[in-house]
């Protein structure tokens, strides 16, 4: 089964990116922090590669 990355929307004064994997892994930070963190998680935990575009399509800017 391929995990599905889900975005989590949180309201706050800071603008950051948040993305969560179906397995419960969550990463937040700047775009340049969230993308490689989620890519690393996808490879190490699920043996799959995701592109920058795929990460950003699922992540939310909050």
C-alpha positions, -999 to +999 in steps of 0.1 A: +000+000+000+014+034-010+011+060+018-007+091+010+007+124+022-019+146+038-017+183+046-025+197+080-038+232+082-030+252+114-038+288+119-011+310+134+008+343+130+038+326+115+038+314+079+053+280+076+047+248+057+031+217+073+027+183+057+018+149+073+023+114+059-006+089+063+017+070+087+016+100+111+050+115+103+046+153+103+071+179+092+069+217+095+092+246+087+102+266+057+097+252+022+134+244+021+131+224+053+098+206+047+106+193+012+138+175+020+125+162+053+095+146+036+115+133+008+139+116+032+110+102+052+094+088+021+126+070+010+136+057+044+102+047+057+083+038+026+110+031-001+094+057-024+106+089-040+086+120-041+094+152-061+095+187-047+063+194-066+045+164-050+055+175-015+043+210-021+011+199-037+002+181-004+017+206+020+000+237+033+014+271+039+002+282+074 
